Amino acid sequence: MDARVAEFITKHAQNLIGLDVALFFQANPQTFDTAEGLARRTHRDVDQVRLALERLAEGRVLDVFSRSEGRYQCYALARDPAAWDLLCSLSEAYVDDLDSRKQIVRLLMRRRREDGPNQPVTDGPDGSSN
């Protein structure tokens, strides 16, 4: 697996929700939406999606736009070609390469253990624990 992908998983995706949101933007690069809209689209908890979006924006994969005098924050894929390249590498690793997919899952599991037992477990598609 590409070292950039491993670093992205550890630092920015951090959990299955972050991974899902990143892969969603790779599959839907023209998306421009709020955390609430993206939570509906990904069938995830809005608070967890919002945290993932913030991390992805910090990682410069997403751009954040303020709308309606700051009442809404909208997210879109960053216009930086490096962001697109990273998401494509992530998608190839996760979707097309079984060994890389296993490595990604191991990184996410390690991250969960490092975050500690008191962290909420909301990685199921409906926000419930798996």
N, C-alpha and C positions, 0 to 999 in steps of 0.2 A: 504494500500500500504506500502511496505517495506520502512523504513526510508532512507536506502541507495539509493533506487531508487529516492525518492523525492529530496534528496540532489544532486544526479547526474543530475537530470533534471534541478534544479535551478542553479547549479554551472557550469556544463559542457555542457549539451545539449543546454540549454538556449533558443532555438527556434525550430520550426518544422524542419528546415534543420539539426540542430544538432541531433535531435531525429531521423530523417530519416537516417542520416549517421551512427549513433550508431546501429540502427536496421538493416541496411544493413550489417554491419560487423558481427552482431549476426547471420544473415541468411547466410552469406558467409564468414565463419571464415578463409578461406585460402587465402583471397584476399590480394594482394600486389600490390599497384597501386599509381599513383600520384594524386594530387588534380584534375587535368584536367580529368584523366581517371575516377575518382570517380564521378565527376560532370556529365560526360556523362552517367555513369551507373545509377545515381540517378535522372537524368533529372533536375538538379539544376544548379544555377549560380556558376561558378568556384570560384569566389572571396568569396562567402558565404560558399561554401564547404570548401575552404581553411581555413577560420576562424573557422569553426566547427571542422575540423581536428586538428587544433592547440589546441583548447580547450580540445578535447578528448585526445590528447597526453599529455597535462598538467595534465589531470586527470588520467593519467597512464593506460588508456584503450587501447590506441594505441601506438605503437613504431614507431619512425621515422628513416628512413635510407637515407643517402646521397649517391647518385649515380652520375656517370660521373663527377668526380672531383667537386662535389657540385652543379652541374647544375640542378639536379633533387632531389626532396624530395619524397620518397615513404613511404607509410603508411601501417601498418599491425597490426592486432590484437596483443596486448601485450601477451607475453607468460605466464604471471602471471595468475594462475587459478582464482584468485579473480576477475580479469577483466572479464573473461568469465562468472563467476557466476553472476556478476553484470549485464552483458548484457542479460543473460538468464532471470534474475529476471525482468529486464526492459521489455523484450519481452512478458513474461507471463502477466505482469501487463497491458501492452498496448494492446496486441492482445487478450488475453483470459479473461480479467476481465473488464466488462463494467464500473463498479464503479471506478476502478483504472484508467482506460482510461480517464474518466471524470476528475478525480483529476489531472492527468498529463496535460490535456489540460488547466485546470484552472491554474496550476502552470506556464505553458508557457504564458498564457494570462497575468497573474500577472507580470511576468518577462518583457513582452513587455511594459506594462504600466509603470513599474519602470524605464525602459531604456529611456523613454520619447518619446514625439511625433515627435522628429526630426530624429529618427532612421529610416532607410530605411525599407519598408515593402516588403519583398521578400520571403514570405513563401509559395507561390503557387508552384505547380509542375514545372511550366515553369519559375519560378523566379519572376512572377508577383504577385501583391497583391491579396488576396482573398476577 
